[in-house]
Amino acid sequence: MSTDIDIRQALRVFQIIVENGQQRGNRHYFKGIYATSGFDGYDVELTDEKVTLSIYFHSRFDLDYKNQLDNEAFFEKLSKIDALRKSKTSG
């Protein structure tokens, strides 16, 4: 598990996906990432089917991936989605 995860960014991305994504069952999908929340709203999950980032209460998290390339691609997707928020606020 990596310790340099930007939890605040991941939570922003979760919100962007919920607001802009397509609902697919109990998940929302946007730009290659699925977002799901627990029944109480304290747990959220972001996944692209190869990498899963689970965020729990008090910013605890688990990161599950099989190889570093998948991990890097996942966080690149998160950064691109987060950048959409920045471009909306500057425009």
VOKE-356670 format. One record per residue (C-alpha): x, y, z; residue number from 1. Coordinates in Angstrom, 2 decimals. Layout:
N
- c1 c2 c3 nr
- X Y Z NUM
...
// end
This chain:
91
- c1 c2 c3 nr
- 0.00 0.00 0.00 1
- 1.26 3.43 -0.93 2
- 1.24 6.23 1.62 3
- 1.33 9.16 -0.81 4
- -2.35 9.05 -1.81 5
- -4.07 12.43 -2.05 6
- -7.30 11.54 -0.25 7
- -8.80 14.99 -0.78 8
- -8.23 14.70 -4.53 9
- -9.76 11.21 -4.57 10
- -12.85 12.49 -2.73 11
- -13.18 15.39 -5.18 12
- -12.97 12.93 -8.06 13
- -15.61 10.76 -6.39 14
- -17.95 13.77 -6.25 15
- -17.27 14.69 -9.90 16
- -18.07 11.13 -10.99 17
- -21.31 11.06 -8.99 18
- -22.39 14.43 -10.40 19
- -21.37 13.87 -14.03 20
- -21.23 10.13 -14.55 21
- -23.71 7.58 -15.77 22
- -25.41 5.48 -13.15 23
- -24.78 1.78 -13.73 24
- -26.52 -0.27 -11.09 25
- -25.32 0.96 -7.71 26
- -22.23 2.64 -9.22 27
- -21.52 5.77 -11.22 28
- -19.16 5.65 -14.22 29
- -17.21 8.55 -15.69 30
- -14.11 8.63 -17.91 31
- -12.96 5.10 -17.08 32
- -13.59 5.18 -13.32 33
- -16.43 3.67 -11.29 34
- -17.48 5.30 -8.02 35
- -19.46 3.59 -5.27 36
- -20.31 4.58 -1.72 37
- -21.27 2.50 1.27 38
- -24.80 2.55 2.62 39
- -23.83 5.07 5.30 40
- -21.82 7.34 2.98 41
- -18.66 7.05 5.08 42
- -16.94 4.58 2.76 43
- -16.27 5.28 -0.91 44
- -14.60 3.25 -3.61 45
- -13.01 4.27 -6.88 46
- -12.05 1.57 -9.36 47
- -11.17 1.05 -12.99 48
- -11.48 -2.75 -12.60 49
- -7.68 -3.13 -12.37 50
- -7.05 -0.84 -9.41 51
- -9.35 -0.22 -6.45 52
- -8.99 2.61 -3.98 53
- -11.25 2.23 -0.94 54
- -11.50 5.23 1.37 55
- -12.89 4.83 4.87 56
- -13.86 7.06 7.75 57
- -11.04 9.32 9.04 58
- -9.25 9.11 5.65 59
- -8.04 5.56 6.13 60
- -7.70 3.75 2.81 61
- -6.78 0.53 1.05 62
- -5.22 0.39 -2.38 63
- -5.40 -2.83 -4.36 64
- -3.56 -3.36 -7.65 65
- -1.60 -6.10 -9.37 66
- 1.14 -4.08 -11.07 67
- 2.66 -0.62 -11.00 68
- 1.64 0.26 -14.57 69
- -2.03 -0.27 -13.74 70
- -1.58 1.78 -10.58 71
- 0.01 4.68 -12.45 72
- -2.68 4.62 -15.15 73
- -5.40 4.69 -12.48 74
- -3.96 7.75 -10.74 75
- -3.47 9.47 -14.09 76
- -7.22 9.02 -14.72 77
- -7.96 10.51 -11.29 78
- -5.75 13.50 -12.04 79
- -7.44 14.10 -15.40 80
- -10.89 13.97 -13.83 81
- -9.78 16.33 -11.04 82
- -8.41 18.72 -13.65 83
- -11.92 19.04 -15.10 84
- -12.99 20.67 -11.83 85
- -10.17 23.18 -12.08 86
- -11.00 24.07 -15.68 87
- -14.66 24.68 -14.77 88
- -13.76 27.04 -11.92 89
- -11.34 29.04 -14.08 90
- -13.74 29.36 -17.02 91
// end
